[in-house]
Amino acid sequence: MPIVAQSTETADWVSRFADDVIEESERRAPGKPVVVASGLSPSGPIHLGNLREVMTPHLVADEIRRRGHEVRHLISWDDYDRYRKVPAGVTGVDESWAEHIGKPLTSVPAPKGSEHANWAEHFKAAMVTSLAELGVEFDGISQTEQYTSGVYREQILHAMRHRGDIDAILAQYRTKPKAAKKQQKPVDEAELEAEEGSGAASEDDGSSGSAGYFPYKPYCGNCEKDLTTVTAYDDDSTELTYACTACGFSETVRLSEFNRGKLVWKVDWPMRWAYEGVIFEPSGVDHSSPGSSFQVGGQIVGIFGGKQPIGPMYAFVGISGMAKMSSSRGGVPTPADALQIMEPQLLRWLYARRRPNQSFKIAFDQEIQRLYDEWDKLAAKVADSSALPGDVAAYTRAVGTAAAQLPRTPRPLPYRTLASVADITAGHQDQALRILSELDPANPLGSLDEARPRYDKAEAWINTHVPADQRTIVREEPDTDLLKSLDEPSRQSVGLLLDGLGDHWSLDGLTHLVYGVPKVQAGFSADATPKELPPEIKTAQRSFFALLYHLLVGRDTGPRLPTLLLAVGQERVRALLGQ
C-alpha cells in the first residue's frame, strides 16, 4: 500500500519531516546515507514515553527508505551515564544498590536473578526485544564502548582546548530565569512539570573550581564513581589531575591516553551530533526548554564543526491519566508491558497518528477496547478505500515497514469480544474455541490460532489488568428466589428471549434478539430503529439487560450480553433462566 511520497496539504507529519530531512541531508552530506538518531538511557525500565524518542525518527527513517534512500537510524545507548538513584519497584533491587550511585551504568550489577552482565544490559535487553517486535531497525551504539575504547579521544581533547568557549555559552543559562507570569489558559500537569524541570540548574554542565571550568568528568580509578573534580589540566601535555570527593583518591593521568571518563551531557550530546553527522533527532519537552540540553547544544555543536539536527519537540505520553513518566522510577509501563496486551500494529499506530508535539495516552484499562474498535474501523475503511489520506498513511506505517509487513492475526475478531470470552472461559481454550466458532456460524473459526496473537493479548489484558472483583463468574445454579419474584412483564421478557435462542444463536442473531425483546414487548417490531421508538424503550432495554446479568452472573453488568450468552452455552442459559 503506497504512501504519498511528496509533501502536500494532506500529507501526514511523517512525510513532511521526511521531505525536510532528505533536503537537509543532501545539503549537508550529499551522497551519504541519511542519519537520524535516538538516545536512550538504560538507567531503569525504558518506558513508553522513551519509546517516542525512538518511534519518531523510526517512522521518518522508514518513510525515507520507502522513497529509495539509504538511511541509518542510530540508537545511542547512554550506558556510560552515571547511576543516579535506585529506582523504586524494580524486582531484585534493594537499597544496597545505593552504594553504586555515581558509577557508570555498565559497572552496576544487574538486578538479582537477571541473566545479563550489568544494570545497563539488563534494561537494554528488554527494549531491544520490544523494538524487534515493533519492526524497528536500528544501529545500536554503546557509549561505554565508544568512550572506553578511545573513539572520542580527539573530541574530548578538542572540548578541553575550547573549554573557555563552552563555558561562555553555558554561562548564559546558569542563572535560572525568573518564573513567567501565570498563564491565563490552564496547562496540564506534564507541561508544568516540564517547565519546572528546565534550565541548566537541573543538569551538571561541568566542574568549575579554582582551576577553571572543565567539560570532562573522570570516573575515579579507585571507587569508579564520578564524584570527581578536575584540579589541574595542561593543554600541551594533556596531563590532567583529579580528586575524588567520595573516597579521597587522586591521580594525574595523560588525557591523550586516558579512557575512563566522559564529556558532561550538555557537551556530549552536541559532540555526537557532529561526530555522527546527525540530520534528524527529536527531543522531549524537558530538553527543549530555554537553557536545556537541546537549546544549548545548538550553540555548542558549532565548536565541534557540526550543525544542530532538525528536531521536533515531542510531548509526553500518558498512561491512563498519569502525567509525565520518569524512567528513574520503577513501575512505569514499558513497551513490553504494552505489547503483552496489544498487537504491535496498534502500538505503532498510536505513535504514528499523532504529531510529535501532540500528547496522547496509552490505555491499560477498559479504554483499550475502544481503541481496538477504532483501529478495526480504520482497517475496514482502508480496505474499502473510504479512509482519508492521512489516516491511510498512519495505518500503513502501523501495519508494516519498508522492509516487511508485521505478522498479523489471520481473523482479527473484536478485541472486546475476545476479552469477554477469555474472561468467561478462564483459560479453557476448548471452551474459548467453541464460543468463538459460534460467533459466525456461516464462517466458523477452525482453530484458536486463527485468532492469535490478538486472542492472547486480550487474555493477557483480562488476567493482568482487570481486577478480580470485575471478573465474570457464571452462576452454577439458577437464582430461584429471583426467578420466583419476577413480575409478569419480566417473566414475559425472559420467555421471549428463550423462545428466540435457537433461531438466533450467533453473535449478530443474539444481538438482534436481546435488543429486540423490549421492543416486541412494547408492541413494536424487533427491527424498529431508535428513531421509530419512544425514549422509554431504552430504559426498558437497560432494565432487561440488568435482569439477565443478575440471572446469569449475579451482577448488574458484565460482558456484552450476546457474547455472554454464547459463552454460557444455550443449554446452560436455559437452565439459569428457569426453563
C-alpha positions as CSV (number, residue, x, y, z in Angstrom):
1,M,0.0,0.0,0.0
2,P,1.8,3.2,-1.2
3,I,2.2,6.3,0.9
4,V,2.3,9.6,-0.9
5,A,5.9,10.5,-1.2
6,Q,5.8,14.2,-1.6
7,S,4.6,16.8,0.9
8,T,1.1,18.2,0.2
9,E,-1.5,19.9,2.3
10,T,-3.0,16.5,3.0
11,A,0.4,14.7,3.7
12,D,0.9,13.3,7.1
13,W,3.6,14.7,9.6
14,V,6.0,11.9,8.8
15,S,6.1,12.7,5.1
16,R,6.6,16.4,5.8
17,F,9.6,15.6,8.1
18,A,11.0,13.2,5.5
19,D,10.9,15.9,2.9
20,D,12.8,18.3,5.2
21,V,15.3,15.6,6.3
22,I,16.2,14.5,2.8
23,E,16.6,18.1,1.6
24,E,18.8,18.9,4.6
25,S,20.9,15.7,4.2
26,E,21.6,16.5,0.6
27,R,22.7,20.0,1.6
28,R,25.0,18.8,4.4
29,A,26.2,15.4,3.3
30,P,25.4,14.8,-0.4
31,G,25.7,11.2,-1.5
32,K,25.9,9.9,2.1
33,P,23.3,7.9,4.0
34,V,20.7,10.0,5.8
35,V,21.4,9.8,9.6
36,V,18.6,10.0,12.2
37,A,19.2,9.4,15.9
38,S,17.7,8.5,19.2
39,G,19.2,8.3,22.6
40,L,18.1,6.0,25.5
41,S,19.5,5.7,29.0
42,P,19.1,2.2,30.4
43,S,19.1,3.6,34.0
44,G,15.9,1.7,34.7
45,P,12.8,0.4,32.9
46,I,12.7,2.1,29.5
47,H,9.1,3.3,29.4
48,L,6.5,4.2,26.8
49,G,7.4,7.9,27.0
50,N,11.0,6.9,26.0
51,L,9.6,4.9,23.1
52,R,8.5,8.2,21.4
53,E,12.2,9.1,21.3
54,V,12.6,6.0,19.1
55,M,9.4,5.9,17.1
56,T,9.5,9.5,15.9
57,P,12.8,9.0,14.0
58,H,12.0,5.4,13.1
59,L,8.8,6.5,11.3
60,V,10.7,9.2,9.4
61,A,13.6,6.9,8.6
62,D,11.2,4.3,7.3
63,E,9.5,6.8,5.1
64,I,12.9,7.8,3.7
65,R,13.7,4.1,3.0
66,R,10.3,3.8,1.2
67,R,11.5,6.5,-1.1
68,G,14.6,4.6,-2.0
69,H,17.2,6.5,0.1
70,E,19.8,4.8,2.3
71,V,19.3,5.8,5.9
72,R,20.8,4.9,9.3
73,H,18.8,5.1,12.5
74,L,21.3,5.3,15.3
75,I,20.2,4.5,18.9
76,S,22.8,5.7,21.3
77,W,22.6,3.7,24.5
78,D,23.7,6.1,27.2
79,D,25.1,3.3,29.3
80,Y,28.2,5.2,30.3
81,D,26.0,7.7,32.2
82,R,26.2,7.7,36.0
83,Y,23.8,5.6,38.1
84,R,21.8,8.3,39.7
85,K,19.4,6.6,42.2
86,V,17.9,3.3,43.0
87,P,14.6,3.0,41.1
88,A,11.5,2.1,43.1
89,G,9.6,-1.1,42.2
90,V,12.4,-2.9,40.3
91,T,12.3,-6.6,41.2
92,G,15.5,-7.9,42.6
93,V,16.8,-4.5,43.7
94,D,17.0,-3.1,47.3
95,E,18.6,-0.1,49.0
96,S,22.0,-1.9,48.9
97,W,22.3,-0.7,45.3
98,A,22.7,2.8,46.6
99,E,26.4,2.0,47.1
100,H,26.7,2.1,43.3
101,I,25.4,5.6,42.8
102,G,27.9,7.6,40.8
103,K,29.3,4.6,38.8
104,P,28.7,4.1,35.1
105,L,25.6,2.1,34.4
106,T,27.6,-0.7,32.9
107,S,29.6,-1.0,36.2
108,V,26.4,-1.6,38.3
109,P,25.3,-5.2,38.9
110,A,22.1,-6.3,37.2
111,P,19.1,-6.8,39.4
112,K,19.1,-10.2,41.2
113,G,18.2,-13.1,39.1
114,S,19.0,-11.3,35.8
115,E,20.9,-13.2,33.1
116,H,22.6,-10.0,32.0
117,A,26.1,-8.8,32.8
118,N,25.2,-5.5,34.3
119,W,22.5,-3.0,35.1
120,A,22.5,-1.3,31.6
121,E,22.5,-4.6,29.7
122,H,19.5,-5.8,31.7
123,F,17.3,-2.9,30.8
124,K,18.6,-2.5,27.3
125,A,17.8,-6.2,26.5
126,A,14.1,-5.7,27.3
127,M,13.9,-2.7,24.9
128,V,15.8,-4.4,22.1
129,T,13.3,-7.3,22.3
130,S,10.3,-4.9,22.1
131,L,11.8,-2.9,19.2
132,A,12.3,-6.1,17.2
133,E,8.6,-7.0,17.8
134,L,7.7,-3.4,16.6
135,G,9.7,-3.8,13.4
136,V,12.2,-1.0,14.3
137,E,15.6,-1.3,12.5
138,F,18.5,0.5,14.1
139,D,22.2,0.6,14.6
140,G,22.9,0.5,18.4
141,I,25.9,2.4,19.8
142,S,27.1,1.7,23.3
143,Q,28.6,4.9,24.8
144,T,30.6,2.8,27.2
145,E,32.3,1.1,24.3
146,Q,32.8,4.4,22.5
147,Y,34.4,6.2,25.5
148,T,36.4,3.3,26.9
149,S,37.9,2.4,23.6
150,G,39.1,5.9,22.9
151,V,36.8,6.6,19.9
152,Y,36.0,10.1,21.2
153,R,39.6,11.0,22.2
154,E,40.1,13.8,19.7
155,Q,36.7,15.2,20.5
156,I,37.5,15.2,24.2
157,L,40.8,16.9,23.7
158,H,39.1,19.4,21.4
159,A,36.5,20.2,24.0
160,M,39.2,20.7,26.7
161,R,41.1,23.1,24.4
162,H,37.9,25.1,23.8
163,R,36.6,24.8,27.4
164,G,36.5,28.6,27.7
165,D,34.2,28.9,24.7
166,I,31.9,26.2,26.1
167,D,31.9,27.8,29.5
168,A,30.9,31.1,27.9
169,I,27.9,29.5,26.2
170,L,26.8,27.7,29.3
171,A,27.2,30.8,31.5
172,Q,24.3,32.4,29.6
173,Y,21.9,29.9,31.1
174,R,23.3,29.1,34.5
175,T,21.1,31.7,36.2
176,K,17.7,30.2,36.1
177,P,15.2,32.7,34.6
178,K,12.5,34.2,36.7
179,A,9.2,32.5,36.8
180,A,7.0,33.5,33.9
181,K,3.7,35.3,34.7
182,K,0.9,33.0,35.5
183,Q,-0.7,31.7,32.2
184,Q,-4.3,32.6,31.6
185,K,-5.1,29.3,30.0
186,P,-4.7,26.1,32.1
187,V,-1.9,23.8,31.3
188,D,-1.7,20.1,32.2
189,E,0.5,18.6,34.9
190,A,3.0,17.3,32.4
191,E,3.6,20.8,30.9
192,L,4.0,22.3,34.3
193,E,6.5,19.6,35.4
194,A,8.5,20.1,32.2
195,E,8.7,23.8,32.8
196,E,9.8,23.4,36.4
197,G,12.5,20.9,35.4
198,S,14.0,23.0,32.6
199,G,17.2,25.0,32.7
200,A,20.8,24.3,33.2
201,A,20.4,24.3,37.0
202,S,19.0,20.8,36.9
203,E,21.8,19.3,34.8
204,D,25.5,19.0,35.5
205,D,27.3,21.0,32.9
206,G,30.8,20.5,34.1
207,S,33.0,21.3,37.1
208,S,34.2,24.8,37.8
209,G,36.7,25.5,40.6
210,S,39.9,27.3,41.3
211,A,41.5,25.6,38.3
212,G,38.7,26.8,36.0
213,Y,35.9,25.2,34.0
214,F,36.2,21.6,32.6
215,P,33.6,19.9,30.4
216,Y,35.1,16.4,31.2
217,K,34.3,14.2,34.1
218,P,36.7,11.3,35.0
219,Y,35.4,8.2,36.8
220,C,37.5,7.5,39.9
221,G,40.3,5.0,39.4
222,N,39.6,3.7,42.9
223,C,35.8,3.7,43.6
224,E,34.6,4.1,39.9
225,K,32.3,7.0,40.8
226,D,32.1,10.3,39.0
227,L,32.2,12.3,42.2
228,T,35.4,13.8,41.0
229,T,36.8,17.3,40.5
230,V,39.5,18.2,37.9
231,T,42.1,20.2,39.8
232,A,44.7,20.8,37.0
233,Y,45.0,20.4,33.3
234,D,47.8,21.2,30.8
235,D,46.7,21.6,27.2
236,D,50.2,20.8,25.8
237,S,50.9,17.6,27.7
238,T,47.2,16.7,28.3
239,E,48.1,15.9,31.9
240,L,45.0,16.0,34.0
241,T,44.8,15.8,37.8
242,Y,41.6,15.0,39.6
243,A,40.5,14.2,43.1
244,C,37.5,12.1,44.2
245,T,35.3,13.5,46.9
246,A,33.8,10.1,47.6
247,C,36.9,8.2,48.6
248,G,39.7,10.8,48.6
249,F,41.6,9.1,45.8
250,S,43.6,11.4,43.5
251,E,45.8,10.8,40.4
252,T,47.4,12.5,37.5
253,V,46.7,11.0,34.0
254,R,47.5,11.8,30.4
255,L,44.1,12.6,28.8
256,S,45.5,11.6,25.4
257,E,45.8,8.1,26.7
258,F,43.0,8.0,29.4
259,N,39.7,6.4,28.6
260,R,37.8,6.3,32.0
261,G,35.6,9.4,31.8
262,K,33.2,11.3,29.6
263,L,32.1,14.7,28.5
264,V,29.3,16.2,30.5
265,W,25.9,15.7,29.0
266,K,25.4,19.2,27.6
267,V,28.7,18.9,25.7
268,D,28.5,15.1,25.0
269,W,25.2,15.4,23.0
270,P,26.3,18.1,20.5
271,M,29.7,16.4,20.2
272,R,27.9,13.3,19.0
273,W,25.7,15.2,16.6
274,A,28.9,16.4,14.9
275,Y,30.7,13.1,15.1
276,E,27.8,11.1,13.6
277,G,26.6,13.7,11.2
278,V,23.0,13.5,12.6
279,I,20.4,15.2,10.5
280,F,17.3,14.4,12.5
281,E,16.8,13.8,16.2
282,P,13.8,14.7,18.3
283,S,13.9,15.9,21.9
284,G,11.5,15.8,24.8
285,V,9.9,18.9,26.3
286,D,12.4,18.8,29.1
287,H,15.3,19.0,26.7
288,S,13.7,21.8,24.6
289,S,13.1,24.5,27.1
290,P,15.4,27.6,27.2
291,G,18.7,26.7,28.8
292,S,18.3,22.9,28.4
293,S,20.3,20.4,26.5
294,F,18.9,20.7,23.0
295,Q,18.9,24.5,23.0
296,V,22.4,24.9,24.4
297,G,23.6,22.1,22.2
298,G,22.6,24.0,19.2
299,Q,25.4,26.5,20.1
300,I,28.0,24.1,21.3
301,V,27.8,21.9,18.3
302,G,29.5,24.6,16.2
303,I,32.6,24.2,18.4
304,F,32.9,20.7,17.0
305,G,32.3,21.8,13.4
306,G,28.8,20.4,13.2
307,K,25.2,21.6,13.0
308,Q,22.2,21.0,15.2
309,P,19.9,18.4,13.8
310,I,16.3,19.1,12.7
311,G,14.5,18.1,15.8
312,P,10.9,18.4,16.8
313,M,9.9,18.7,20.4
314,Y,7.9,15.7,21.3
315,A,5.2,15.8,24.0
316,F,4.9,13.3,26.9
317,V,3.0,10.1,26.6
318,G,0.5,9.5,29.4
319,I,-0.8,6.2,30.8
320,S,-4.4,6.1,31.9
321,G,-4.3,9.5,33.5
322,M,-0.7,9.5,34.6
323,A,1.3,12.7,33.7
324,K,5.0,12.6,32.8
325,M,6.7,9.3,33.3
326,S,10.2,9.0,34.6
327,S,12.5,6.1,33.9
328,S,14.3,6.6,37.1
329,R,11.2,5.3,38.9
330,G,10.2,1.7,38.7
331,G,6.7,0.6,38.0
332,V,6.1,2.7,34.9
333,P,4.7,0.8,31.9
334,T,7.2,-0.3,29.3
335,P,6.8,-1.2,25.6
336,A,7.0,-4.9,26.8
337,D,4.0,-4.2,29.1
338,A,2.0,-2.7,26.2
339,L,3.0,-5.5,23.8
340,Q,1.7,-8.0,26.3
341,I,-1.8,-6.7,25.8
342,M,-1.8,-5.2,22.3
343,E,-0.5,-6.1,18.9
344,P,2.5,-4.2,17.7
345,Q,0.4,-2.7,14.9
346,L,-1.8,-0.9,17.4
347,L,1.1,0.4,19.4
348,R,2.8,1.7,16.3
349,W,-0.4,3.4,15.2
350,L,-0.7,5.3,18.5
351,Y,2.7,6.9,17.8
352,A,2.2,7.3,14.0
353,R,-1.2,9.0,14.1
354,R,-0.3,11.9,16.4
355,R,2.2,14.7,15.5
356,P,5.2,14.6,17.9
357,N,4.1,17.7,19.7
358,Q,0.7,16.2,20.5
359,S,0.4,14.3,23.7
360,F,-1.6,11.1,23.9
361,K,-2.4,8.3,26.3
362,I,-1.9,4.6,26.1
363,A,-4.7,2.7,27.7
364,F,-4.2,-0.2,30.1
365,D,-7.8,0.0,31.3
366,Q,-11.1,-0.5,29.6
367,E,-10.2,2.2,27.1
368,I,-8.1,-0.4,25.2
369,Q,-11.3,-1.9,23.9
370,R,-12.5,1.4,22.4
371,L,-9.0,1.9,20.9
372,Y,-9.2,-1.5,19.2
373,D,-12.7,-0.7,17.9
374,E,-11.4,2.5,16.4
375,W,-8.4,0.6,14.9
376,D,-10.7,-2.1,13.3
377,K,-13.0,0.6,11.9
378,L,-10.0,2.3,10.3
379,A,-8.8,-1.1,8.8
380,A,-12.3,-1.5,7.3
381,K,-12.2,2.0,5.8
382,V,-8.7,1.4,4.4
383,A,-9.9,-1.8,2.8
384,D,-12.9,-0.2,1.1
385,S,-10.9,3.0,0.1
386,S,-13.1,5.3,2.2
387,A,-10.3,6.4,4.7
388,L,-8.8,9.9,4.5
389,P,-5.2,10.1,3.1
390,G,-3.6,11.0,6.4
391,D,-5.4,8.1,8.1
392,V,-4.3,5.7,5.3
393,A,-0.7,6.9,5.8
394,A,-0.8,6.3,9.6
395,Y,-2.4,2.9,9.1
396,T,0.1,1.8,6.5
397,R,3.0,2.9,8.8
398,A,1.4,0.9,11.6
399,V,1.0,-2.4,9.8
400,G,4.5,-2.6,8.3
401,T,7.8,-1.0,7.4
402,A,9.7,-0.5,4.2
403,A,11.2,-4.0,4.8
404,A,8.2,-6.1,5.5
405,Q,4.6,-6.3,6.9
406,L,4.4,-7.1,10.6
407,P,2.9,-10.5,11.4
408,R,-0.9,-10.1,11.8
409,T,-3.8,-12.0,13.3
410,P,-5.5,-14.0,10.5
411,R,-9.0,-13.5,11.9
412,P,-8.9,-10.2,13.8
413,L,-12.1,-10.7,15.8
414,P,-13.2,-7.7,18.0
415,Y,-10.9,-7.3,21.0
416,R,-13.7,-6.7,23.4
417,T,-15.3,-10.0,22.3
418,L,-12.1,-11.9,22.7
419,A,-11.5,-10.3,26.1
420,S,-15.0,-11.3,27.2
421,V,-14.5,-14.9,26.0
422,A,-11.2,-15.1,27.8
423,D,-12.8,-13.7,30.9
424,I,-15.7,-16.1,30.9
425,T,-13.7,-19.2,30.0
426,A,-10.9,-18.5,32.5
427,G,-8.2,-20.3,30.4
428,H,-10.2,-23.2,29.0
429,Q,-9.1,-23.0,25.4
430,D,-11.6,-25.6,24.1
431,Q,-14.4,-23.6,25.5
432,A,-13.0,-20.4,24.0
433,L,-12.8,-22.1,20.6
434,R,-16.4,-23.3,20.9
435,I,-17.7,-19.8,21.7
436,L,-15.6,-18.1,19.0
437,S,-16.7,-20.7,16.4
438,E,-20.3,-19.8,17.1
439,L,-19.9,-16.1,16.6
440,D,-20.4,-16.5,12.8
441,P,-21.9,-20.0,12.1
442,A,-21.5,-19.4,8.3
443,N,-17.8,-18.9,8.7
444,P,-16.7,-20.7,11.9
445,L,-13.3,-20.4,13.5
446,G,-11.4,-23.6,12.8
447,S,-8.6,-23.1,15.4
448,L,-7.7,-20.5,18.1
449,D,-4.5,-19.9,16.1
450,E,-6.6,-18.1,13.6
451,A,-7.5,-15.5,16.3
452,R,-3.9,-15.3,17.6
453,P,-2.0,-13.3,18.6
454,R,-4.9,-10.9,19.3
455,Y,-6.7,-13.5,21.5
456,D,-3.6,-14.0,23.6
457,K,-3.2,-10.2,24.0
458,A,-6.9,-9.9,25.1
459,E,-6.5,-12.8,27.5
460,A,-3.3,-11.2,29.0
461,W,-5.2,-8.0,29.5
462,I,-8.0,-9.8,31.3
463,N,-5.6,-11.6,33.5
464,T,-3.3,-8.7,34.4
465,H,-5.4,-5.5,34.2
466,V,-8.9,-6.4,35.2
467,P,-9.5,-6.5,39.0
468,A,-10.7,-9.8,40.4
469,D,-14.0,-8.2,41.6
470,Q,-14.7,-7.2,37.9
471,R,-14.1,-10.7,36.5
472,T,-17.1,-12.6,35.2
473,I,-18.2,-15.8,37.1
474,V,-21.2,-17.5,35.7
475,R,-23.7,-18.9,38.2
476,E,-23.5,-22.6,38.9
477,E,-27.2,-22.8,39.8
478,P,-30.3,-20.7,38.9
479,D,-31.2,-17.9,41.3
480,T,-34.6,-19.5,42.2
481,D,-35.5,-16.7,44.6
482,L,-35.1,-14.0,41.9
483,L,-36.9,-16.1,39.3
484,K,-39.9,-16.6,41.7
485,S,-40.1,-12.9,42.5
486,L,-40.3,-11.8,38.8
487,D,-43.4,-9.8,37.8
488,E,-45.4,-10.8,34.8
489,P,-43.6,-8.4,32.3
490,S,-40.2,-9.6,33.4
491,R,-41.3,-13.3,33.1
492,Q,-42.6,-12.5,29.6
493,S,-39.4,-10.8,28.5
494,V,-37.3,-13.8,29.7
495,G,-39.8,-16.1,27.8
496,L,-39.4,-14.1,24.6
497,L,-35.6,-14.5,24.9
498,L,-35.8,-18.2,25.5
499,D,-38.2,-18.7,22.6
500,G,-35.8,-17.0,20.2
501,L,-32.5,-18.6,21.3
502,G,-32.5,-21.4,18.9
503,D,-33.1,-19.3,15.8
504,H,-30.7,-16.6,16.8
505,W,-27.7,-18.5,18.0
506,S,-24.9,-16.3,16.6
507,L,-23.3,-13.1,17.6
508,D,-25.4,-11.0,15.2
509,G,-28.6,-13.0,15.9
510,L,-28.3,-12.7,19.6
511,T,-27.6,-9.0,19.4
512,H,-30.8,-8.6,17.4
513,L,-32.7,-10.8,19.9
514,V,-31.6,-9.1,23.2
515,Y,-32.3,-5.6,21.8
516,G,-35.5,-6.7,20.2
517,V,-37.3,-8.3,23.2
518,P,-38.2,-4.9,24.9
519,K,-39.3,-3.5,21.5
520,V,-41.6,-6.5,20.9
521,Q,-43.0,-6.3,24.4
522,A,-43.9,-2.7,23.9
523,G,-45.7,-3.5,20.7
524,F,-43.1,-2.5,18.1
525,S,-41.2,-4.6,15.6
526,A,-37.9,-6.1,16.6
527,D,-36.4,-4.3,13.6
528,A,-37.6,-0.9,14.6
529,T,-34.9,1.8,14.6
530,P,-34.2,4.2,17.5
531,K,-35.9,7.0,15.5
532,E,-39.1,5.0,15.4
533,L,-39.2,4.3,19.1
534,P,-40.1,6.3,22.2
535,P,-37.3,7.1,24.7
536,E,-38.7,4.7,27.3
537,I,-37.7,1.8,25.1
538,K,-34.0,2.5,26.1
539,T,-35.0,2.4,29.7
540,A,-36.8,-0.9,29.2
541,Q,-33.7,-2.3,27.4
542,R,-31.4,-1.3,30.3
543,S,-33.7,-3.0,32.8
544,F,-34.0,-6.1,30.8
545,F,-30.2,-6.3,30.4
546,A,-29.7,-5.8,34.2
547,L,-32.2,-8.7,34.8
548,L,-30.3,-11.0,32.5
549,Y,-26.9,-10.2,34.1
550,H,-28.4,-10.9,37.6
551,L,-29.7,-14.2,36.4
552,L,-26.5,-15.3,34.6
553,V,-23.7,-13.7,36.7
554,G,-25.2,-12.2,39.8
555,R,-24.3,-8.6,38.9
556,D,-25.8,-5.5,37.3
557,T,-23.3,-5.5,34.4
558,G,-20.9,-7.8,32.6
559,P,-19.5,-8.6,29.2
560,R,-21.7,-7.8,26.2
561,L,-24.8,-9.9,26.5
562,P,-24.6,-11.6,23.1
563,T,-21.1,-12.7,23.8
564,L,-22.0,-13.8,27.4
565,L,-24.9,-15.9,26.1
566,L,-22.7,-17.6,23.6
567,A,-20.1,-18.2,26.2
568,V,-22.5,-19.7,28.7
569,G,-24.0,-22.0,26.0
570,Q,-27.6,-22.5,25.0
571,E,-28.4,-25.4,27.4
572,R,-26.9,-23.6,30.5
573,V,-28.6,-20.3,29.6
574,R,-32.0,-22.1,29.5
575,A,-31.3,-23.7,32.9
576,L,-30.2,-20.4,34.5
577,L,-33.2,-18.6,33.1
578,G,-35.5,-21.1,34.6
579,Q,-36.6,-23.2,31.6
